[in-house]
């Protein structure tokens, strides 16, 4: 069911669904968009209500099926955007044990 004009998804709701379609968590999406995790969840919940679906996965599927999201493709291996806090901190010290 495609939402009518009154219940059209906002730009933020679509952005949050887009990143969810790429497999990002709410926390990662928040880092990318400069929002809190709670705000991302708020936008995803609103999108679910407008699309009349029970969860984020169903909202992404429906939005993709109706062409509401631009084509979602995984980024190339070397170009993946990883939130800064998810990267290991560079300490300049060698690991305490050899890596496998």
Z-matrix of the N, CA and C atoms (Angstrom, degrees):
N
C 1 1.445
C 2 1.524 1 108.75
N 3 1.288 2 116.83 1 119.56
C 4 1.457 3 121.74 2 178.25
C 5 1.523 4 109.02 3 -84.19
N 6 1.337 5 116.94 4 136.09
C 7 1.470 6 118.07 5 -179.39
C 8 1.519 7 111.04 6 -66.94
N 9 1.326 8 115.76 7 147.27
C 10 1.459 9 119.05 8 176.87
C 11 1.529 10 109.22 9 -76.78
N 12 1.312 11 116.35 10 176.89
C 13 1.466 12 121.71 11 -175.75
C 14 1.530 13 112.03 12 -55.60
N 15 1.307 14 116.19 13 -39.71
C 16 1.465 15 121.08 14 -177.63
C 17 1.530 16 110.62 15 -65.89
N 18 1.323 17 117.23 16 -33.76
C 19 1.458 18 121.36 17 -177.90
C 20 1.520 19 112.38 18 -105.00
N 21 1.334 20 118.11 19 22.82
C 22 1.456 21 120.63 20 179.72
C 23 1.526 22 109.75 21 -60.69
N 24 1.311 23 116.11 22 146.41
C 25 1.454 24 120.26 23 -179.22
C 26 1.526 25 110.60 24 -72.28
N 27 1.326 26 115.53 25 141.53
C 28 1.468 27 120.87 26 178.20
C 29 1.530 28 109.30 27 -76.28
N 30 1.321 29 114.91 28 168.45
C 31 1.465 30 120.80 29 178.42
C 32 1.528 31 109.86 30 -59.82
N 33 1.327 32 118.11 31 -44.10
C 34 1.466 33 121.54 32 -179.33
C 35 1.525 34 112.16 33 -65.46
N 36 1.327 35 116.43 34 -39.40
C 37 1.464 36 119.84 35 178.20
C 38 1.527 37 109.99 36 -62.46
N 39 1.323 38 116.09 37 -42.45
C 40 1.470 39 120.23 38 178.36
C 41 1.528 40 111.33 39 -66.28
N 42 1.332 41 117.07 40 -39.94
C 43 1.463 42 120.11 41 177.97
C 44 1.523 43 111.02 42 -62.55
N 45 1.312 44 116.80 43 -43.65
C 46 1.461 45 120.44 44 179.77
C 47 1.527 46 111.09 45 -64.87
N 48 1.319 47 117.06 46 -40.29
C 49 1.470 48 120.03 47 177.40
C 50 1.524 49 111.08 48 -67.25
N 51 1.329 50 116.53 49 -36.33
C 52 1.468 51 120.49 50 178.58
C 53 1.530 52 110.52 51 -59.42
N 54 1.332 53 115.94 52 -49.40
C 55 1.461 54 118.71 53 -179.07
C 56 1.524 55 111.64 54 -68.64
N 57 1.333 56 117.14 55 -32.46
C 58 1.462 57 120.16 56 175.28
C 59 1.536 58 109.78 57 -64.14
N 60 1.327 59 116.44 58 -37.01
C 61 1.465 60 120.62 59 178.66
C 62 1.527 61 111.28 60 -65.10
N 63 1.320 62 116.89 61 -27.43
C 64 1.462 63 121.17 62 177.10
C 65 1.531 64 111.80 63 -84.90
N 66 1.338 65 116.42 64 1.64
C 67 1.455 66 120.45 65 176.07
C 68 1.519 67 114.71 66 90.83
N 69 1.329 68 117.19 67 11.22
C 70 1.459 69 120.06 68 179.85
C 71 1.524 70 110.51 69 -78.53
N 72 1.315 71 115.86 70 144.26
C 73 1.461 72 120.86 71 174.91
C 74 1.525 73 108.74 72 -78.04
N 75 1.313 74 116.40 73 171.07
C 76 1.464 75 120.00 74 176.48
C 77 1.518 76 110.98 75 -62.19
N 78 1.314 77 116.73 76 -37.83
C 79 1.458 78 120.46 77 179.35
C 80 1.529 79 110.36 78 -64.13
N 81 1.344 80 116.89 79 -47.68
C 82 1.466 81 120.49 80 179.66
C 83 1.524 82 111.41 81 -62.79
N 84 1.331 83 116.28 82 -42.02
C 85 1.465 84 120.47 83 178.11
C 86 1.522 85 110.58 84 -61.24
N 87 1.320 86 116.19 85 -40.38
C 88 1.459 87 120.16 86 177.98
C 89 1.516 88 112.12 87 -61.29
N 90 1.317 89 117.33 88 -41.63
C 91 1.464 90 121.28 89 178.18
C 92 1.531 91 109.48 90 -62.98
N 93 1.322 92 117.25 91 -45.87
C 94 1.457 93 122.02 92 -178.08
C 95 1.526 94 111.29 93 -62.76
N 96 1.344 95 116.84 94 -44.42
C 97 1.462 96 121.31 95 -175.38
C 98 1.528 97 113.66 96 -91.23
N 99 1.317 98 117.08 97 -5.79
C 100 1.463 99 120.01 98 -178.59
C 101 1.515 100 112.85 99 74.60
N 102 1.338 101 116.15 100 34.95
C 103 1.461 102 122.48 101 -179.95
C 104 1.518 103 109.06 102 -121.79
N 105 1.320 104 116.29 103 164.81
C 106 1.462 105 118.99 104 173.35
C 107 1.532 106 108.61 105 -80.12
N 108 1.312 107 115.00 106 159.61
C 109 1.465 108 120.42 107 177.34
C 110 1.533 109 110.03 108 -59.18
N 111 1.310 110 116.05 109 -39.00
C 112 1.465 111 120.92 110 179.98
C 113 1.528 112 111.34 111 -62.97
N 114 1.331 113 117.51 112 -40.02
C 115 1.468 114 121.33 113 178.94
C 116 1.520 115 110.68 114 -66.50
N 117 1.324 116 117.17 115 -39.65
C 118 1.470 117 120.50 116 176.99
C 119 1.522 118 109.50 117 -60.92
N 120 1.335 119 116.98 118 -46.07
C 121 1.466 120 120.35 119 178.83
C 122 1.528 121 111.19 120 -61.33
N 123 1.329 122 116.95 121 -36.77
C 124 1.460 123 121.76 122 177.13
C 125 1.538 124 110.11 123 -59.87
N 126 1.331 125 117.09 124 -48.15
C 127 1.468 126 120.61 125 -179.02
C 128 1.527 127 111.58 126 -65.80
N 129 1.320 128 117.06 127 -38.70
C 130 1.469 129 120.38 128 179.27
C 131 1.525 130 110.01 129 -66.82
N 132 1.334 131 117.59 130 -42.10
C 133 1.474 132 120.51 131 177.78
C 134 1.522 133 111.12 132 -61.96
N 135 1.341 134 116.96 133 -42.21
C 136 1.468 135 120.37 134 177.67
C 137 1.522 136 110.77 135 -61.46
N 138 1.319 137 116.92 136 -42.33
C 139 1.465 138 120.74 137 178.56
C 140 1.530 139 110.25 138 -62.22
N 141 1.318 140 116.46 139 -42.16
C 142 1.476 141 120.29 140 178.89
C 143 1.530 142 110.74 141 -61.34
N 144 1.323 143 117.05 142 -42.74
C 145 1.468 144 120.32 143 179.41
C 146 1.524 145 110.92 144 -64.20
N 147 1.327 146 116.91 145 -43.67
C 148 1.463 147 120.48 146 -179.18
C 149 1.520 148 112.19 147 -66.34
N 150 1.339 149 116.43 148 -32.32
C 151 1.469 150 120.68 149 -179.74
C 152 1.527 151 112.28 150 -89.86
N 153 1.322 152 116.44 151 -4.48
C 154 1.468 153 122.56 152 179.89
C 155 1.532 154 111.65 153 58.81
N 156 1.336 155 114.88 154 48.45
C 157 1.462 156 121.04 155 177.74
C 158 1.525 157 108.97 156 -127.10
N 159 1.336 158 117.46 157 157.39
C 160 1.462 159 119.63 158 -173.76
C 161 1.520 160 116.12 159 -83.25
N 162 1.343 161 118.58 160 -20.07
C 163 1.462 162 118.47 161 -174.79
C 164 1.521 163 112.63 162 -153.24
N 165 1.323 164 115.03 163 173.81
C 166 1.462 165 123.40 164 -176.55
C 167 1.524 166 111.87 165 -61.00
N 168 1.305 167 117.74 166 -41.13
C 169 1.462 168 120.50 167 -178.82
C 170 1.524 169 110.82 168 -62.70
N 171 1.314 170 117.06 169 -43.01
C 172 1.465 171 120.62 170 178.52
C 173 1.523 172 111.01 171 -67.14
N 174 1.333 173 117.28 172 -36.57
C 175 1.472 174 120.74 173 178.56
C 176 1.521 175 110.44 174 -64.90
N 177 1.323 176 117.49 175 -43.60
C 178 1.469 177 121.38 176 178.34
C 179 1.523 178 110.16 177 -62.34
N 180 1.320 179 116.83 178 -45.84
C 181 1.458 180 121.13 179 -179.30
C 182 1.520 181 111.27 180 -60.75
N 183 1.316 182 116.97 181 -46.03
C 184 1.458 183 121.11 182 -179.17
C 185 1.532 184 111.20 183 -66.29
N 186 1.321 185 116.52 184 -43.83
C 187 1.470 186 120.48 185 179.97
C 188 1.526 187 111.15 186 -63.18
N 189 1.314 188 117.26 187 -40.61
C 190 1.466 189 120.21 188 176.98
C 191 1.524 190 111.11 189 -66.05
N 192 1.314 191 116.34 190 -43.08
C 193 1.465 192 121.43 191 -179.13
C 194 1.521 193 113.35 192 -62.38
N 195 1.323 194 116.46 193 -31.28
C 196 1.465 195 120.74 194 -179.53
C 197 1.526 196 112.80 195 -96.16
N 198 1.331 197 116.89 196 7.07
C 199 1.455 198 120.34 197 178.00
C 200 1.516 199 114.26 198 70.51
N 201 1.319 200 117.51 199 22.89
C 202 1.459 201 121.34 200 -179.14
C 203 1.527 202 111.40 201 -80.89
N 204 1.331 203 117.24 202 -22.29
C 205 1.459 204 122.18 203 177.33
C 206 1.514 205 108.32 204 -109.38
N 207 1.347 206 116.10 205 143.68
C 208 1.457 207 117.85 206 175.53
C 209 1.519 208 108.02 207 -66.82
N 210 1.312 209 116.43 208 161.63
C 211 1.458 210 121.16 209 -176.65
C 212 1.514 211 110.21 210 -51.40
N 213 1.300 212 116.36 211 130.20
C 214 1.454 213 122.04 212 -177.69
C 215 1.512 214 108.12 213 -101.85
N 216 1.328 215 115.85 214 117.52
C 217 1.455 216 121.23 215 176.09
C 218 1.508 217 108.31 216 -130.06
N 219 1.305 218 115.71 217 147.73
C 220 1.465 219 119.57 218 179.22
C 221 1.519 220 109.00 219 -71.36
N 222 1.323 221 117.93 220 140.95
C 223 1.459 222 120.23 221 178.66
C 224 1.524 223 110.67 222 -66.85
N 225 1.317 224 117.10 223 155.89
C 226 1.460 225 121.48 224 177.36
C 227 1.520 226 109.07 225 -60.31
N 228 1.323 227 116.16 226 153.28
C 229 1.463 228 121.15 227 -173.74
C 230 1.525 229 113.14 228 -53.43
N 231 1.307 230 118.61 229 -41.78
C 232 1.456 231 120.70 230 -177.43
C 233 1.514 232 113.46 231 -83.48
N 234 1.336 233 117.84 232 -7.84
C 235 1.454 234 120.43 233 -175.43
C 236 1.520 235 113.93 234 -110.54
N 237 1.316 236 117.69 235 11.96
C 238 1.468 237 120.47 236 -177.66
C 239 1.522 238 109.31 237 -63.17
N 240 1.305 239 116.34 238 134.97
C 241 1.458 240 121.26 239 179.91
C 242 1.513 241 108.66 240 -92.74
N 243 1.306 242 116.28 241 112.29
C 244 1.455 243 121.67 242 -178.63
C 245 1.524 244 109.06 243 -109.67
N 246 1.335 245 117.21 244 130.34
C 247 1.459 246 118.97 245 178.16
C 248 1.522 247 111.07 246 -55.91
N 249 1.326 248 116.90 247 142.96
C 250 1.457 249 122.35 248 -175.43
C 251 1.526 250 111.91 249 -57.09
N 252 1.328 251 117.62 250 -40.40
C 253 1.461 252 119.65 251 -177.87
C 254 1.516 253 112.06 252 -70.25
N 255 1.324 254 118.50 253 -18.03
C 256 1.451 255 120.73 254 -179.09
C 257 1.528 256 111.15 255 -84.09
N 258 1.337 257 117.65 256 -15.70
C 259 1.454 258 121.12 257 179.17
C 260 1.527 259 109.15 258 -79.58
N 261 1.341 260 116.13 259 144.36
C 262 1.461 261 117.83 260 176.32
C 263 1.527 262 110.07 261 -66.90
N 264 1.296 263 115.47 262 142.97
C 265 1.465 264 120.25 263 179.85
C 266 1.516 265 109.67 264 -72.69
N 267 1.312 266 116.98 265 136.98
C 268 1.459 267 121.46 266 177.12
C 269 1.523 268 107.71 267 -84.44
N 270 1.319 269 116.17 268 114.62
C 271 1.456 270 120.02 269 -177.86
C 272 1.517 271 111.56 270 -100.26
N 273 1.331 272 118.26 271 -15.37
C 274 1.453 273 120.72 272 -178.38
C 275 1.515 274 112.17 273 82.52
N 276 1.329 275 118.03 274 -0.53
C 277 1.453 276 121.91 275 179.27
C 278 1.519 277 109.51 276 -103.43
N 279 1.287 278 115.26 277 149.18
C 280 1.463 279 120.65 278 176.35
C 281 1.525 280 108.33 279 -71.46
N 282 1.338 281 117.26 280 150.15
C 283 1.472 282 119.17 281 176.82
C 284 1.524 283 110.34 282 -59.58
N 285 1.325 284 116.35 283 149.49
C 286 1.456 285 120.39 284 -178.05
C 287 1.525 286 112.10 285 -68.87
N 288 1.318 287 117.40 286 -22.81
C 289 1.465 288 120.58 287 175.73
C 290 1.515 289 107.63 288 -137.49
N 291 1.308 290 117.08 289 155.04
C 292 1.471 291 118.57 290 -179.14
C 293 1.521 292 110.75 291 -64.94
N 294 1.310 293 115.47 292 143.78
C 295 1.461 294 120.20 293 177.38
C 296 1.512 295 109.92 294 -77.80
N 297 1.326 296 118.14 295 145.31
C 298 1.481 297 120.70 296 -179.11
C 299 1.502 298 111.52 297 -66.92
